[in-house]
Structure formats: C-alpha cells, structure tokens
C-alpha cells in the first residue's frame, strides 16, 4: 500500500486445533509463576531482551521455561538467571504441544521484529494461557490487555521489566483465560486461497483440481523431487 498498490488482500494463516485441551494449571498460593518462552532463542524474537532483564533483576517469584530448538524432545537442562530458576527443554512435537502449554502460567512473546503472524501466541490462547506480547507486528493482535494478557512496548526494556516486577511482587494478577477460543482454521485459509486463484484464472467455482498418478510417480508418503531451478529452490 505504501508503494501505491491498491488491490491488496491478506490470506491469513489458519491455526489448527490442539491435539488435546490442556488441563488448567493449578498453581498453589505462593508458588512461583512459570513464564514460558517458545518462539526461538534469537534476538529478533526478544530472547536476549528477556534474558537481560531477568539477569539484571531479582525475581524470586518467577520461573522461566525456555524451548531450545537445538535440544531433543524430552531432554532438559537447568540454569539460573539472577535469582530466577530457568529450565530449558527441547522442542515439542505438534501432537504434544498441549503438554507444553499445560506447564505455563504465562507465555512471553516480546518479539522485536514486526512478525506477520504469531502462531505461538494464538496456540497459547487456545490453551487458556495468558500472553505477554510485544507491540510489533501481528504477534499480539488477538491479545486483549487486562483480559487475556498484556501488550508491551519493546522500544526499550522498561515496559517488560516493569511488568515482570509487578508480577514478581504480586501487584499484577495473572488473568484466568478461557480455553474456549477459536481462530480461522487451515481449511478456511485454503478455501479462500482456492477461491482467489479461481477468480484470477477465470475457472468456474465448481472446478476441481484433477490429480493423476502414473506408476512412475513416487509414493504419496514420499516427498516429490521437483526438477529445474524451482526444484532446487524448493529443496
């Protein structure tokens, strides 16, 4: 739009339902608040920002669970950031991601980059987990401050730092989030995309994509190797 293009549309990603609904985490009075960081241990995701804040503070009532994509599933290691205990775990398979969210009181997604889509924040809300999201891009679009989370300005560390201080001191309540949320489904996304292509090609709405398979075609369970430069790019 900034370049003068007017026919702009968005085919938003769909969010699949969790394979199971997490049981609400029951945190006993006085127990630390567990804050999860799932999106990837990189600077643009806000990992360095979060770590620097926690290391430089004295949060005695906050614990952190970090998903390290370089670790194997069901492996873990422990560390400390300042006065806070930190547990690193491997990436969960999608069929068991509900188990991860069941361990969290809050999901932190303080992304510094304006991401075009926030999957983990949507999954957390589906699981009934409140979200701390940055004010950049789409990552916090479905977060309603005071209802199911917080939106923080990440221009400087101050807003996130102050929120963590309030949570640590018990001055900020952790909201109870209903897990009865729904988002656009992958089926909705595909149907809209198909409709778009048909409108561009002039194909009738009743047209169906024909699939043919010869004896030389690879098994449907195997990835098909594409030829030419497009195939090289896909690989």
C-alpha positions in Angstrom: 0.0 0.0 0.0 2.8 2.4 0.8 4.2 1.8 -2.7 0.9 2.8 -4.3 -0.6 -0.7 -4.8 -4.3 -0.7 -4.0 -5.5 -4.2 -4.7 -4.0 -5.7 -1.5 -5.5 -8.6 0.4 -4.4 -10.9 3.2 -4.8 -14.6 3.2 -4.3 -15.1 6.9 -2.8 -18.4 8.1 -5.1 -20.9 9.7 -4.5 -22.3 13.2 -5.0 -26.0 13.7 -6.7 -27.1 16.9 -4.5 -28.5 19.6 -4.5 -32.3 19.7 -5.8 -32.1 23.3 -7.1 -29.4 25.5 -4.5 -28.8 28.3 -5.8 -29.2 31.9 -5.7 -25.8 33.6 -2.5 -25.4 35.6 -3.3 -25.2 39.3 -0.6 -23.0 40.9 -0.7 -23.1 44.7 -0.6 -19.9 46.7 3.0 -18.7 47.0 4.3 -20.9 44.2 6.5 -19.2 41.5 4.8 -18.0 38.3 6.1 -20.0 35.4 6.7 -17.9 32.3 7.4 -19.7 29.0 9.4 -18.6 26.0 8.6 -20.8 23.0 9.3 -18.9 19.8 13.0 -19.4 19.3 16.2 -18.3 21.2 17.1 -15.5 18.9 17.5 -11.7 19.3 14.6 -10.7 17.0 12.2 -12.9 19.0 13.0 -11.0 22.1 15.1 -13.8 23.8 18.1 -11.6 24.5 15.8 -8.8 25.8 14.0 -11.2 28.2 17.3 -12.8 29.4 19.0 -9.4 30.1 16.0 -8.1 32.1 15.8 -11.2 34.3 19.5 -11.5 34.8 19.7 -7.9 35.9 16.8 -8.0 38.3 15.9 -10.0 41.4 12.8 -12.0 40.6 12.3 -14.5 43.4 8.8 -15.5 42.5 9.2 -16.0 38.7 10.5 -19.1 37.0 11.2 -19.4 33.2 10.7 -22.3 30.8 12.6 -21.9 27.6 12.2 -24.1 24.5 15.6 -24.7 22.9 15.1 -25.9 19.3 18.6 -27.4 19.3 17.7 -29.8 22.0 16.0 -33.2 21.6 12.4 -33.6 22.7 12.1 -34.8 26.4 15.6 -33.6 27.2 16.1 -30.7 29.6 18.7 -28.7 31.5 18.6 -26.2 34.3 20.2 -22.9 34.9 19.6 -19.6 36.7 19.2 -16.1 35.5 19.8 -13.8 38.5 17.6 -15.1 41.3 15.2 -17.0 38.9 15.3 -20.6 38.1 15.3 -21.5 34.4 14.6 -24.8 32.7 15.5 -25.4 29.1 13.5 -28.1 27.2 13.6 -29.5 23.6 11.1 -28.6 21.0 7.7 -30.4 21.4 6.2 -32.3 18.5 2.9 -30.6 17.4 0.9 -33.6 18.6 2.1 -33.0 22.2 2.4 -29.2 22.2 -0.6 -29.0 24.6 1.6 -30.6 27.2 4.0 -27.7 27.0 1.3 -25.1 27.4 -0.1 -27.0 30.4 3.2 -26.2 32.2 2.9 -22.5 31.8 1.2 -19.8 33.7 2.1 -17.1 31.1 3.6 -17.2 27.6 6.1 -14.4 26.8 6.4 -13.3 23.2 8.3 -10.0 23.3 9.3 -10.1 19.6 11.4 -7.1 18.5 10.7 -7.8 14.8 7.2 -7.0 13.4 6.2 -10.6 12.6 3.5 -11.1 10.1 1.8 -13.9 12.1 2.0 -15.1 15.7 1.4 -18.8 15.9 2.6 -19.5 19.4 0.5 -16.6 20.9 -2.6 -18.0 19.2 -1.9 -21.5 20.4 -1.3 -20.3 24.0 -4.7 -18.5 23.9 -6.3 -21.7 22.6 -4.7 -23.5 25.6 -6.0 -20.9 28.0 -2.6 -19.4 28.8 -2.3 -15.6 29.1 0.2 -13.9 26.8 2.8 -11.1 27.2 3.2 -9.9 23.6 5.2 -7.0 22.1 3.5 -4.2 20.3 5.3 -5.1 17.0 3.5 -6.7 14.0 0.8 -9.3 14.4 2.2 -11.2 17.4 -0.2 -9.7 19.8 -3.2 -8.9 17.6 -5.6 -11.3 19.4 -4.4 -10.4 22.9 -6.8 -8.1 24.9 -4.9 -6.3 27.7 -6.5 -6.9 31.1 -8.5 -9.9 29.8 -6.0 -12.5 28.4 -2.6 -10.8 28.6 -0.5 -7.7 28.1 0.9 -5.7 25.2 4.3 -4.2 26.0 6.3 -1.6 24.2 9.7 -3.1 23.3 11.3 0.1 22.1 13.2 -0.1 25.4 13.3 -2.8 28.1 11.4 -0.7 30.6 7.8 -1.8 29.9 8.6 -5.5 30.1 10.9 -5.0 33.1 8.1 -3.1 35.0 5.5 -5.8 34.2 7.8 -8.6 35.4 8.4 -6.6 38.6 4.7 -6.3 39.3 4.1 -10.0 38.6 7.0 -10.9 40.9 5.7 -8.7 43.7 2.1 -9.9 43.3 0.9 -6.5 42.3 -0.3 -7.8 38.9 -2.8 -10.7 38.8 -2.4 -13.5 36.3 -5.6 -13.5 34.3 -7.7 -16.6 34.0 -8.2 -17.2 30.3 -11.0 -19.3 28.8 -9.6 -22.0 26.5 -12.8 -21.9 24.5 -11.3 -19.7 21.8 -11.4 -20.2 18.1 -9.4 -18.9 15.2 -9.5 -19.2 11.5 -8.8 -22.8 10.5 -6.4 -24.1 7.9 -9.4 -25.3 5.9 -10.7 -21.7 5.8 -7.3 -20.5 4.7 -7.1 -23.0 1.8 -10.7 -22.4 0.7 -10.1 -18.6 0.5 -6.8 -19.2 -1.5 -8.5 -21.6 -3.9 -11.3 -19.0 -4.5 -8.7 -16.3 -5.1 -6.9 -18.4 -7.7 -10.1 -19.3 -9.4 -11.1 -15.7 -9.7 -7.7 -14.9 -11.2 -7.8 -17.7 -13.7 -11.5 -17.5 -14.6 -12.1 -21.1 -13.5 -15.7 -21.9 -12.6 -16.4 -22.3 -8.9 -17.4 -25.9 -9.5 -14.0 -26.8 -11.0 -11.9 -29.3 -9.1 -8.2 -29.8 -9.2 -7.5 -33.1 -11.0 -4.8 -35.3 -9.7 -3.2 -38.1 -11.8 -0.6 -40.6 -10.8 1.3 -42.9 -13.0 3.2 -46.0 -12.0 6.3 -43.9 -12.2 5.1 -41.4 -9.6 6.6 -41.6 -6.2 4.7 -42.8 -3.2 2.2 -40.3 -1.8 4.1 -40.6 1.5 7.4 -39.6 0.0 8.4 -36.0 -0.9 8.3 -35.4 -4.6 11.6 -34.1 -6.1 11.0 -31.1 -8.4 13.1 -30.5 -11.4 14.8 -27.4 -12.7 15.6 -24.2 -10.8 12.2 -24.3 -9.0 13.1 -27.7 -7.6 16.4 -26.6 -6.5 14.8 -23.6 -4.7 12.2 -25.9 -3.1 14.9 -28.3 -1.8 
